[in-house]
Amino acid sequence: MPNNSNVLKIHGDYWCNIFDCTVLHESRGEVFKKFCENKSVLHVGCTDYPFDGLNGLHKSITEYANVDGVDVDRDGIDRFKKHFDGNFYYNLDEISKSYDVVLVPEVLEHVDNAGFFLNQINKINFKQLIVTVPDVLSCYNYSHFEYIDNKYIEACHPDHVAWYSPHTLKNIIEKNTNCKCSKFFIVNGRSIMTISEKIE
C-alpha cells in the first residue's frame, strides 16, 4: 500500500480501493496479440463504427487468432462478411460457439445498459474476458479534464455514456458475469484493461 498517497490520507482505507495496475507501453494491437495469439476470439464491437473497420483492429487480430465478430452495426457486419473469414453476428444472443477469449475493446463506455450487455456476454461459453475502457481520470497522463473560470472542460467521445475506473469496471463486470477480474493494466496511456477469468 503506498505510504505517500494523499488520497489515502484524506479518505482512509474504507473508501480507497487499491489495484495492482501495470502500465503497458506497447500499442493496443500489440497488447491484444500477447493475450489472444493462437486462440479462438470473439471480437465484440468489431466494425469500429464510424471508422473504417476493414483496416483496423479486427483485421490485425485475424493475423494471429481465429476470430469471429459481433456488432450492432448491421451494414458494417455485412461488409465484414465480404472481406474476412470467420463468423459474424448482429446480436450477442445469436452466438452458440465457444471461445478462449471474448474481447471487448473500447465498447462498454458506449453501452446504455452495461449490466444487461455484460449479462448477455456471460451467456456465451468462453474462458477469458478482456475489456478495455477509457480511464475516467486519465490518471497516467491527466489530459481529459479541466475546470477553468467556472467551466468544466471534458474531452470525451460524443457517443460515450459512461466513464470507468478500475473499481467501477471491476464492479460492473463481477456483478453481471461469472467472471473474476484478475489483472489490470493501463494501455496506450489512456485506457484501463482488465483480464477476467470465467468461473463456472
C-alpha positions, 0 to 999 in steps of 0.5 A, spaced: 500 500 500 503 506 498 505 510 504 505 517 500 498 517 497 494 523 499 488 520 497 489 515 502 490 520 507 484 524 506 479 518 505 482 512 509 482 505 507 474 504 507 473 508 501 480 507 497 480 501 493 487 499 491 489 495 484 495 492 482 495 496 475 501 495 470 502 500 465 503 497 458 507 501 453 506 497 447 500 499 442 493 496 443 494 491 437 500 489 440 497 488 447 491 484 444 496 479 440 500 477 447 493 475 450 489 472 444 495 469 439 493 462 437 486 462 440 479 462 438 476 470 439 470 473 439 471 480 437 465 484 440 464 491 437 468 489 431 466 494 425 469 500 429 463 504 427 464 510 424 471 508 422 473 504 417 473 497 420 476 493 414 483 496 416 483 496 423 483 492 429 479 486 427 483 485 421 490 485 425 487 480 430 485 475 424 493 475 423 494 471 429 487 468 432 481 465 429 476 470 430 469 471 429 465 478 430 459 481 433 456 488 432 450 492 432 452 495 426 448 491 421 451 494 414 458 494 417 457 486 419 455 485 412 461 488 409 465 484 414 462 478 411 465 480 404 472 481 406 474 476 412 473 469 414 470 467 420 463 468 423 459 474 424 453 476 428 448 482 429 446 480 436 450 477 442 444 472 443 445 469 436 452 466 438 452 458 440 460 457 439 465 457 444 471 461 445 478 462 449 477 469 449 471 474 448 474 481 447 471 487 448 475 493 446 473 500 447 465 498 447 462 498 454 463 506 455 458 506 449 453 501 452 446 504 455 445 498 459 452 495 461 449 490 466 444 487 461 450 487 455 455 484 460 449 479 462 448 477 455 456 476 454 456 471 460 451 467 456 456 465 451 461 459 453 468 462 453 474 462 458 477 469 458 474 476 458 478 482 456 475 489 456 478 495 455 475 502 457 477 509 457 480 511 464 475 516 467 481 520 470 486 519 465 490 518 471 497 516 467 497 522 463 491 527 466 489 530 459 481 529 459 479 534 464 479 541 466 475 546 470 477 553 468 473 560 470 467 556 472 467 551 466 468 544 466 472 542 460 471 534 458 474 531 452 470 525 451 467 521 445 460 524 443 457 517 443 460 515 450 455 514 456 459 512 461 466 513 464 470 507 468 475 506 473 478 500 475 473 499 481 467 501 477 469 496 471 471 491 476 464 492 479 460 492 473 463 486 470 463 481 477 456 483 478 453 481 471 458 475 469 461 469 472 467 472 471 473 474 476 477 480 474 484 478 475 489 483 472 489 490 470 493 494 466 493 501 463 494 501 455 496 506 450 496 511 456 489 512 456 485 506 457 484 501 463 484 493 461 482 488 465 483 480 464 477 476 467 477 469 468 470 465 467 468 461 473 463 456 472 
